[in-house]
Amino acid sequence: MPLSRTVRRTALTAVLLAASALAVPSTAHAAPMPPACQEALLEVACAAWNTWATQNGQAVATDLDTRYRNAAGPACNKFARSSLQTLKKCAPNVPAETRELEKPAKKVWRDSMEKLAAQATNADCRTACNAVKTGW
């Protein structure tokens, strides 16, 4: 299903942001080093994140798919709510070494939801994005 794959990729991006990195892991391979890591921001955090993403990527994708399928309403509501639920579930389990980057990740999430809410032509989509923008 193209929609499910798109939602999975988008939500994994959000989960990765929640985990203090700006990269999308493949469920079969280690996550690529985020740009911040490549610039030597926190090499220990990057290594910890890469290990966590490799070990947990498939479980995160499965959780997200299940939540998306069970969520009500239009696709935008399903995406917003299922992504936030997966973020809340996974964020506490990421390595402690990545916590320093969580604050900017939350800002990216909030700003993205605000932008999506402002651009949405559907009232249900605006409501859904506004409801989750304060996030996890």
Helices and strands as residue ranges (DSSP letters): H 2-18, H 35-38, H 43-70, H 75-90, G 91-93, G 96-101, H 102-119, H 123-132
